[in-house]
């Protein structure tokens, strides 16, 4: 017995066991869009004296971390992204106003002597400035005597015995221990009530507090330099916030908010439930279909799909990947795409079985006698086992090529997308790798074990391999010459692409705030109102030009760059006409961030096409690669044009869908061109158009079966996914259907036209692997 099947069996068992252990003992990391919370992306900017680079951004990050920790948020995450970006994630924080206000304080924390109460005639001298104090009164302050670097800890406290209310204790360090006594000592030389007896603590150009030095402090002696208390009529919340701001200190460089996302927990829970329902329904339909089509080996593939889901989930958890909403959709979608490798193998196995069953022309009796001897020696399963083995071996090239092209698209999503969409790239990559493991290892082990059973070997038809299927039989019998009208197909494709592009010209593209910048807020209400009523309420809040859409009790408001106070005003206005209003989603994208995301989207699509062209040209011929990439352009234009005609948003999720469409479409074209290359090497004397036609007819069953597997999943997502996933699923549905048809009716006709002008000879025939006798049987396999 060969050692390879045993090694594969051990590997399959080890992978499943390890995945089951990880799935039972570890929990996934959910993104904020699934568990609820706020993500703020800050960008450091140059100050007059300090350049914003990686080093200063790291120092800024540490200051922000102290501020966030002081807020008491559970499991906050802060990380630097690039040289000048800081990503702050605050789980459970659904009102980002106060968090953003505290985190984003940018200027130097400074402490100044108060010189006088200012009026319209006050002219500040060198280093002096006129600012409003905490009560709104104008005061003239002198040059800063201490900075945030001189301040250590700050803590809010209360004295329950004296009943003096809340206070803030400040600890000084370094120069502050010497300068604070001098500053307060100078202030103490002025009479009570004189503005010069006050000290102003300033942050971001605003006075946090300007207390008066107590009367018991001696002139030119001052307060102790190690610690001091600031008292006043503070509430508990005011004292704690003041302590956070003082202890947070100053940022090395200013920061600005370039992106902010808030998602309510109900939206994430609904998305998880919808995705779970879509997964159950879609996978059940896919499994049922594949079992009906391929019988016993189809049942094996259905079990392998379950293993695929387990392995993918375990890999996500083990790698610590964050599962986002698009990532969840990608996880579900990849289940449908995982069918592809199994279908490729089974169709090749059917071909091999049919070829071995076909009688020879000159020595039919001898061949049949040899087959009878092989069947007797191997328990009746030799032909099935050989067909399966050849199926796995011959399908490997197409499986590898098609999955590599999908990985290229997933990698571009990870490196060029932002926010939750990057999670889609991660889950799609894991899904592609897991599908290869399940199809080429787990399915292979179980299927080969099954066909070696005596009961199965004596009834080969139940395996699903001992017949090529009705569709393939009909195609073989009729042999339609599809490529006879290849020029007409190209004309039709050009017309369809033109109609799609006309949608872009006539209707324009409805760019989401991710690509234009601005703010979009979604609410759920207790009362359903019309879109006109919602627009009037938003206009009453001061935003007559806002784009307002309603769907039942859901309201979406899209505006330009507005702050959190303006959002609260809109929410208050909506409550007057729609009852209780709950914010379920809030996204703020700065203009620079929107331009960058839009630029990255175009780069991602361009690089995706270029990468696919380079890979296909390397693996096949330049004619095949160019035909595939031009066809991808047609596929992409149809999807984009459809969204233009439907006025659906073009955003980051749409980008994820487009790159997935490109990966899936290339996947399908790789399978067709792989068969073209193989057949052309064997039939070098035949016209290329005839070879291409045969290749299309031979790959139709695989194309139909794989496409249906993906469509089941996507249709379930489109119906059950809700507003968060419907557009994603619709884009992919259009892309899968168009990409499947274009492989036969656009890519192949283009390849025919290009080959007419290509002087290169046909590819060399594939070398046959030397046969080896099975140990202990003497039979040739």
TORDO-608796 format. One line per 5 residues: for each residue x, y, z of C-alpha. Coordinates in steps of 0.25 Angstrom, whole numbers, plus 2048, in hexadecimal, padded with zeros to 3 digits. Layout:
N
X:Y:Z  ...
This chain:
781
800:800:800  805:80E:7FC  809:817:808  802:823:802  7F4:820:805
7F8:81D:813  7FF:82A:815  7F3:832:80F  7EA:82A:818  7F2:82E:824
7F3:83C:820  7E4:83D:81E  7E1:838:82B  7EC:841:832  7E6:84D:82B
7D8:84A:82F  7DB:847:83D  7E4:853:83F  7D9:85C:839  7CE:856:842
7D7:858:84E  7D9:867:84A  7CA:869:847  7C6:864:855  7D1:86B:85D
7D2:878:857  7C9:884:854  7C9:88C:847  7CD:89B:848  7C1:8A3:843
7C3:8B0:83C  7BC:8BC:841  7B2:8BB:836  7AD:8AE:83C  7AE:8B1:84B
7AB:8C0:84B  7B4:8CB:84E  7BC:8D7:848  7C8:8D7:83F  7D0:8E4:83E
7DB:8E6:834  7E4:8F2:838  7EF:8F8:82F  7FB:8FF:835  7FF:90C:82F
80C:914:82F  80C:91F:83A  815:92C:838  820:925:83F  81E:916:83E
81D:90D:832  812:903:832  819:8F6:82F  819:8E7:834  821:8EB:841
818:8F7:845  80B:8EF:841  810:8E4:84B  811:8EE:856  804:8F4:853
7FE:8E6:853  803:8E4:861  7FD:8F1:866  7F0:8ED:860  7F1:8DF:866
7F1:8E6:874  7E5:8EE:871  7DD:8E2:86C  7E1:8DA:878  7DC:8E5:881
7CF:8E4:879  7CC:8D6:87F  7C9:8D0:872  7C9:8C1:872  7D4:8BB:869
7D7:8C7:861  7E1:8C6:855  7EB:8D0:850  7F5:8CD:845  7FD:8D5:83B
7FA:8D3:82C  805:8D8:823  80D:8E4:828  802:8EE:82B  7F5:8E6:82E
7F0:8E2:83B  7E4:8D8:83C  7DC:8D9:849  7D2:8CE:84C  7C8:8D0:857
7BF:8C4:859  7B1:8C8:85F  7B3:8D7:85D  7A7:8DA:855  7A7:8E9:857
7B5:8EE:852  7B3:8FC:855  7B9:8FD:863  7C4:8F2:85F  7C8:8FA:853
7C8:907:85B  7D1:901:865  7DA:8F8:85C  7DC:903:852  7E1:90E:85A
7ED:913:852  7F4:91F:858  7FF:920:862  7FA:91F:871  7FF:92C:877
7FE:933:884  7FE:943:884  7FD:94E:88E  7F0:957:88D  7F4:965:88B
7E6:96C:88A  7D8:96C:885  7D8:96F:877  7CF:978:86F  7CE:97D:860
7D9:987:863  7E3:97D:869  7EF:97B:860  7F8:96F:864  807:971:865
812:967:861  80E:959:865  801:95D:86A  7F3:959:865  7E4:95C:867
7DC:950:869  7CE:94D:86F  7CE:946:87D  7C5:93A:881  7BA:944:883
7BB:94B:876  7C1:958:87B  7CD:95D:874  7DB:95D:87B  7E9:961:878
7F3:957:87B  802:958:87B  80C:94E:875  80C:940:878  813:93C:885
811:92D:885  80D:923:87A  807:915:879  815:90F:87B  816:915:889
809:90E:88D  808:900:892  7FC:8F9:897  7EE:900:899  7E3:8FA:8A0
7D5:8FE:8A4  7D1:8FC:8B3  7C6:8FF:8BD  7C7:902:8CC  7BB:8FC:8D2
7BE:900:8E0  7C0:90F:8DD  7B5:90F:8D3  7BD:918:8CA  7B9:912:8BD
7C1:90D:8B2  7D0:911:8AF  7DB:90E:8A6  7E9:90A:8AC  7F5:90D:8A2
803:908:8A4  80F:90F:89E  81C:90A:899  82A:910:894  829:91F:893
81B:91F:898  81F:91C:8A6  827:929:8A6  81F:932:89D  811:92F:8A4
815:935:8B1  81B:941:8AA  80E:943:8A2  804:942:8AD  80D:94A:8B6
80D:956:8AD  7FE:955:8AC  7FC:954:8BB  803:962:8BC  7F6:968:8B6
7E9:96B:8BE  7DD:961:8BE  7D4:963:8B2  7DF:969:8AA  7E0:962:89C
7F0:962:89E  7ED:958:8AA  7E8:94E:89F  7F0:943:898  7EA:93E:88A
7EC:930:885  7EA:930:876  7E8:925:86C  7E6:926:85D  7E4:935:85E
7D9:934:869  7DA:936:878  7D7:929:87F  7D7:930:88C  7DD:93D:892
7DC:93C:8A1  7E0:946:8AB  7EB:943:8B5  7E6:941:8C3  7E7:94C:8CD
7EF:944:8D7  7FB:943:8CC  806:94C:8D0  80C:957:8C6  818:952:8BF
817:945:8C6  80C:93E:8BE  806:930:8BE  80F:923:8BF  815:91F:8B2
812:910:8B3  803:910:8B3  7F7:91A:8B4  7E8:91A:8B4  7DF:922:8AB
7D1:923:8B2  7C4:929:8AC  7B6:926:8AA  7B9:91A:8A2  7B0:90E:89F
7B5:900:8A0  7B5:900:890  7BC:90E:88F  7C7:90A:899  7CA:8FD:892
7CB:903:884  7D4:90E:889  7DD:904:88F  7DD:8FC:882  7E1:909:87A
7EC:90D:884  7F2:900:885  7F1:8FD:876  7FB:909:875  7FF:90E:868
800:908:85A  80E:909:853  807:90D:847  7F8:911:843  7EF:906:83E
7E2:907:836  7D7:8FD:834  7D6:8F8:826  7CD:8EC:828  7C3:8E8:833
7B9:8DD:833  7AF:8D9:83D  7A6:8CC:83C  79B:8C9:846  79C:8BA:84C
78E:8B7:846  793:8B9:838  79E:8B0:83A  795:8A5:841  78B:8A6:835
797:8A5:82B  79C:898:832  78E:892:833  78B:895:824  799:890:820
797:883:828  789:881:822  78F:883:814  79A:87A:817  791:86F:81B
787:870:810  792:873:805  79B:867:80A  78F:85E:80B  78A:861:7FD
799:85F:7F8  79B:852:7FF  78E:84D:7FA  791:851:7EC  79F:84B:7EC
79A:83D:7F3  78F:83C:7E8  799:83F:7DD  7A5:837:7E2  79E:82D:7EB
7A8:826:7F4  7B4:82F:7F1  7AA:83A:7F2  7A7:836:800  7B6:835:803
7B7:844:7FE  7AB:848:807  7B3:843:813  7BF:84A:80E  7B8:857:80D
7B4:855:81C  7C3:853:81F  7C6:85F:816  7BD:867:81F  7C4:862:82B
7D2:864:826  7D0:872:821  7C9:876:82E  7D5:870:836  7DF:877:82E
7D8:884:830  7D8:882:83F  7E6:87C:840  7EC:888:838  7E5:892:840
7DE:898:834  7D3:8A2:836  7C6:89D:831  7BF:8A9:82A  7B1:8AA:823
7B7:8A9:815  7C1:89F:81A  7B5:897:820  7AE:898:812  7BB:893:80C
7BC:887:815  7AE:883:810  7B1:886:802  7BE:87E:802  7B6:872:806
7AE:872:7F9  7BC:875:7F1  7C2:869:7F9  7B9:860:7F0  7C1:863:7E4
7CD:85B:7E7  7C4:84F:7EA  7BD:850:7DD  7C9:852:7D5  7CF:845:7DB
7C2:83D:7D9  7C0:841:7CB  7CE:83D:7C7  7CC:830:7CE  7BF:82E:7C6
7C7:830:7B9  7D2:826:7BE  7C8:81B:7C1  7C1:81D:7B4  7CE:81D:7AC
7D2:810:7B4  7C4:80A:7B1  7C5:80D:7A2  7C9:801:799  7D5:801:791
7D5:800:782  7DF:7F5:780  7E0:7ED:78C  7D3:7EE:793  7D2:7E0:798
7E0:7E0:79E  7DE:7EE:7A5  7D1:7E9:7AB  7D8:7DC:7B0  7E3:7E5:7B6
7D8:7ED:7BD  7D1:7E1:7C3  7DE:7DC:7C8  7E1:7EA:7CF  7D3:7EA:7D5
7D5:7DC:7DA  7E2:7E0:7E0  7DE:7ED:7E7  7D0:7E8:7EC  7C9:7EF:7E0
7CC:7FD:7E4  7D9:7FF:7DB  7D2:807:7D0  7CB:810:7DA  7D7:812:7E2
7E0:815:7D5  7D5:81F:7D0  7D5:826:7DD  7E4:827:7DE  7E5:82C:7D0
7DA:836:7D3  7E1:83C:7DF  7EE:83C:7D7  7E9:842:7CB  7E0:84D:7D2
7EC:852:7DA  7F1:85B:7D0  7E4:862:7CE  7E1:862:7DD  7EE:869:7E0
7EE:873:7D5  7DF:877:7D8  7E2:878:7E7  7EF:880:7E5  7E7:88B:7DD
7DD:88C:7E8  7E8:88E:7F2  7ED:899:7EA  7E0:8A0:7EB  7DF:89D:7FA
7ED:8A2:7FC  7EA:8AF:7F5  7DE:8B1:7FE  7E7:8AF:80B  7F1:8B9:806
7E9:8C4:800  7DC:8C4:807  7D9:8CA:814  7D0:8C7:820  7C7:8BB:820
7C9:8B8:812  7D7:8B3:815  7D1:8A8:81D  7CA:8A3:810  7D8:8A1:80A
7DD:899:816  7D1:890:816  7D1:88E:807  7E0:88A:808  7DE:881:813
7D2:87B:80C  7D9:879:7FF  7E4:871:806  7DB:869:80E  7D3:865:802
7E0:860:7FC  7E3:858:808  7D5:852:809  7D3:84E:7FB  7E1:849:7F8
7E4:842:805  7D7:83F:80D  7CE:83C:801  7D9:834:7FB  7DB:82B:807
7CC:828:80A  7C8:827:7FB  7D4:81D:7F8  7D0:815:805  7C2:814:801
7C4:80F:7F3  7CD:804:7F8  7C1:7FE:800  7BC:7F1:7F9  7AE:7F6:7FA
7B1:802:7F2  7BB:7FC:7E8  7B0:7F2:7E4  7A6:7FD:7E2  7AE:808:7DB
7A2:811:7D7  79F:815:7E5  7AD:81C:7E6  7A9:827:7DC  7B6:825:7D5
7B2:819:7CB  7AA:822:7C2  7AC:830:7BC  79F:836:7BF  793:839:7B7
798:847:7B3  7A5:842:7AE  79F:836:7A7  796:840:79F  7A1:849:79C
7A9:83D:797  79E:837:78E  79A:845:788  7A8:84C:788  7A3:85A:785
7AD:863:77E  7AC:86F:788  7B8:876:782  7B2:876:774  7AC:884:778
7B8:889:781  7B8:896:77A  7A9:898:77D  7AC:896:78B  7B6:8A1:78C
7AC:8AA:785  7A2:8A7:790  7AC:8A9:79B  7B0:8B6:795  7A2:8BB:795
79F:8B6:7A4  7AC:8BD:7A8  7A8:8CA:7A1  79A:8C9:7A8  7A1:8C7:7B5
7AA:8D3:7B3  79E:8DB:7AE  798:8DA:7BC  7A5:8E0:7C2  7A4:8EC:7B8
795:8EE:7BA  792:8EB:7C9  7A0:8ED:7CE  7A6:8E5:7D9  7A0:8E6:7E7
7AD:8E6:7EF  7AC:8E3:7FE  7B2:8EC:808  7BE:8E3:809  7C2:8E9:7FB
7BD:8F7:7FC  7BF:8FA:80A  7B3:8FF:813  7AB:8F8:81D  7A0:8EE:81D
797:8EA:829  78D:8DF:829  781:8DF:834  777:8D5:837  76A:8DB:83D
75D:8D7:844  754:8DD:83A  755:8DC:82A  755:8E9:823  756:8ED:815
763:8F2:80E  75D:900:80C  759:901:81B  767:8FC:81F  76D:907:815
765:912:81B  76A:90E:829  778:90D:825  777:91B:81E  771:921:82B
77E:91C:832  785:925:828  789:91C:81D  77F:91E:811  789:918:807
78B:90B:80E  788:8FE:807  77D:8F7:80F  778:8E9:80C  76E:8E1:813
76A:8D2:813  75F:8CF:81D  764:8D3:82A  772:8D5:826  778:8E3:822
785:8E6:81B  78A:8F4:81B  796:8F8:813  79D:906:814  7AA:90D:812
7B5:90E:81D  7AD:911:82A  7B1:90F:838  7AB:906:843  7A2:912:849
79C:914:83B  799:905:83B  792:906:849  78A:911:843  785:909:838
781:8FD:841  77A:907:84A  772:90C:83E  76E:8FE:83A  769:8FA:847
75E:905:846  758:8FE:83A  75D:8EF:83B  75C:8EC:84A  768:8E6:851
774:8E6:848  780:8DC:849  78D:8DF:841  791:8D2:83B  79C:8D7:832
7A5:8E3:831  7B0:8E5:827  7B9:8F2:826  7C3:8F2:81B  7CC:8FF:819
7CE:904:80B  7DD:900:80B  7D9:8F2:80F  7CE:8F1:805  7D7:8F5:7FA
7E2:8EB:7FF  7D7:8E0:7FF  7D2:8E3:7F1  7E0:8E4:7EC  7E3:8D6:7F3
7D7:8D0:7ED  7DB:8D4:7DF  7E9:8CF:7E1  7E4:8C2:7E7  7DB:8BF:7DA
7E7:8C3:7D1  7F1:8BB:7D8  7E7:8AF:7D9  7E6:8AF:7CA  7F5:8B1:7C8
7F8:8A6:7D1  7EE:89C:7CB  7F4:89F:7BD  802:89D:7C2  7FE:890:7C9
7F6:88B:7BD  800:88E:7B3  80B:887:7BB  803:87B:7BD  7FC:87A:7B0
7FF:883:7A3  7FE:892:7A2  7F2:890:799  7EA:889:7A4  7EF:893:7AE
7EB:89F:7A6  7DD:898:7A2  7DA:896:7B1  7DE:8A4:7B6  7D6:8AB:7AB
7CA:8A2:7AE  7CC:8A6:7BD  7CB:8B4:7B9  7BE:8B1:7B2  7B9:8A9:7BF
7BD:8B5:7C8  7B6:8BF:7BF  7A9:8B7:7BF  7A9:8B6:7CE  7AD:8C5:7D0
7A2:8C9:7C5  798:8C1:7CC  79A:8C8:7D9  79A:8D6:7D2  78C:8D2:7CB
787:8CD:7D9  78D:8D9:7E0  793:8D0:7EA  79F:8D5:7F3  7AD:8D4:7EE
7B5:8D2:7FB  7C0:8C9:802  7B6:8BD:802  7B4:8BF:7F3  7C3:8BF:7F1
7C4:8B2:7F9  7B9:8AC:7F0  7C0:8B1:7E3  7CD:8AB:7E7  7C6:89E:7EA
7BF:89E:7DD  7CC:8A0:7D6  7D2:894:7DE  7C6:88B:7DB  7C5:88F:7CC
7D4:88C:7CA  7D2:87F:7D2  7C8:87B:7C7  7D0:87F:7BC  7DD:878:7C1
7D5:86B:7C1  7D0:86D:7B3  7DE:871:7AE  7E5:866:7B5  7DC:85C:7AE
7DF:863:7A1  7EE:862:7A3  7ED:853:7A6  7E4:850:79A  7EC:859:791
7F9:851:795  7F2:844:791  7EC:849:784  7F6:852:77E  7F1:850:770
7E3:855:773  7DF:863:771  7DF:86B:77E  7D1:86F:77D  7CD:860:77D
7D6:85D:789  7D0:869:791  7C2:864:78E  7C5:856:793  7CB:85C:7A0
7BF:865:7A2  7B5:859:7A1  7BE:850:7AA  7BE:85B:7B5  7AF:85F:7B4
7AB:855:7BF  7B6:85A:7C9  7B2:868:7C6  7A3:866:7C8  7A5:85E:7D5
7AF:868:7DB  7A7:874:7D7  79A:86E:7DD  7A2:86B:7EA  7A6:87A:7EB
798:87F:7E7  791:877:7F2  79A:87E:7FC  799:88C:7F6  78A:88B:7F4
788:888:803  791:893:806  789:89D:7FD  77C:899:803  780:897:812
78C:8A0:813  784:8AD:816  789:8BB:811  797:8B8:816  79A:8AC:80C
78F:8AD:802  797:8B6:7F8  7A3:8AE:7FA  79C:8A1:7F6  795:8A8:7EB
7A2:8AD:7E5  7A8:89F:7E6  79C:898:7E0  79D:8A1:7D4  7AC:89F:7D3
7AB:88F:7D5  7A0:88E:7CA  7A7:898:7C0  7B5:892:7C3  7B0:884:7C1
7AA:887:7B3  7B6:890:7AF  7C0:885:7B0  7B9:87D:7A5  7B3:889:79C
7BE:894:79E  7CB:88F:7A3  7CC:883:79A  7C7:88A:78D  7D2:895:791
7DC:88A:792  7D8:885:784  7DA:892:77E  7E8:895:785  7ED:887:781
7EA:88A:772  7F5:894:773  7FE:88D:77C  80A:886:775  80D:87D:781
80B:86E:77F  801:866:788  805:862:796  80D:855:798  804:849:79C
804:846:7AB  80E:83B:7AE  808:82E:7B3  80C:82A:7C1  813:81C:7C1
80A:811:7C6  80E:80A:7D3  809:7FC:7D7  802:7FB:7E5  80A:7F4:7EF
805:7E6:7F1  7FB:7E5:7E6  804:7E6:7D9  7F8:7EE:7D3  7FC:7FA:7CA
7F6:807:7D0
